[in-house]
Amino acid sequence: MPAGKRGFASMDREKQRAIARMGGKAAHQKGTAHEWTRDEARAAGRKGGVLSHRPRQPEKDESAPPSDSYAEFLLLSQHLL
């Protein structure tokens, strides 16, 4: 398979924006578009900021027992809400 851009990615930026704009307008007219509340936006921004600014983990030691980092993430995200 060739390594070039295909489909939506092969269009110029303005054509992509025009198509996306039409989709957004159609979703709002249909009533299915999601509109963020102030609290939803605040919570999403806080979660993203915490995850992107946490200290990097050192390389895992293969002899160490596995940690449950997803459980730690859930606990952290519950604490932030």
Secondary structure as UniProt FT lines:
FT   HELIX           7..10
FT   HELIX           13..30
FT   HELIX           38..52
FT   TURN            62..63
FT   HELIX           69..80
//
